[in-house]
Amino acid sequence: MEQQDVYDIEQFCDRHRISKSTYFNLQKAGVGPRVMHVGKRVLITKEAAADWRRAREQATATEAEAAA
């Protein structure tokens, strides 16, 4: 099976086990993944998803250090 190069919002949320409302809250807060618009579709590349995961990991590590 070929791996997708892009996710739509629903696929991204399923893949990352977050709800759509969490996704939209992250976007509103400015910490969601980069998106691209193709017509009326909002797509997230696998690279943007990977960058987003790294950024979330970094933020979590920084928060843990600050709490220590």
C-alpha positions in Angstrom: 0.0 0.0 0.0 1.3 3.4 -1.0 1.7 6.0 1.8 -0.1 9.2 1.4 1.8 12.4 0.7 -1.0 14.6 2.2 -3.8 14.3 4.7 -7.1 16.1 4.8 -8.1 17.4 8.2 -10.1 14.3 9.1 -7.2 12.0 8.1 -4.7 14.1 10.0 -6.8 14.0 13.1 -7.3 10.2 12.8 -3.6 9.7 12.3 -2.6 11.8 15.3 -5.5 10.6 17.5 -6.9 14.1 18.1 -10.4 15.4 17.7 -11.4 17.9 15.0 -12.2 20.4 17.7 -8.7 20.0 19.2 -7.2 20.5 15.7 -9.2 23.7 15.2 -8.2 24.9 18.7 -4.5 24.2 17.9 -4.9 26.2 14.7 -6.6 29.0 16.4 -3.8 29.1 19.0 -1.2 29.2 16.2 0.3 25.8 17.1 -1.3 23.6 14.5 0.4 22.1 11.4 1.1 24.1 8.3 -1.7 23.7 5.7 -2.1 24.3 2.0 -5.3 25.1 0.3 -6.2 23.3 -2.9 -9.5 24.6 -4.2 -11.8 24.3 -1.2 -9.7 21.5 0.4 -7.3 22.1 3.3 -4.4 19.6 3.1 -1.5 18.9 5.4 1.7 17.4 3.8 3.4 14.5 5.6 6.4 16.8 6.0 4.2 19.5 7.7 2.8 16.8 10.0 6.3 15.6 10.9 7.4 19.2 11.6 4.3 19.7 13.7 5.1 16.6 15.8 8.7 17.7 16.3 7.5 21.2 17.4 5.0 19.6 19.8 7.7 17.3 21.3 10.0 20.3 21.7 7.3 22.4 23.4 6.5 19.5 25.7 10.2 19.1 26.6 10.6 22.9 27.2 7.5 22.9 29.4 8.8 20.0 31.4 12.2 21.7 32.0 10.5 24.9 33.1 8.4 22.9 35.6 11.4 21.2 37.1 
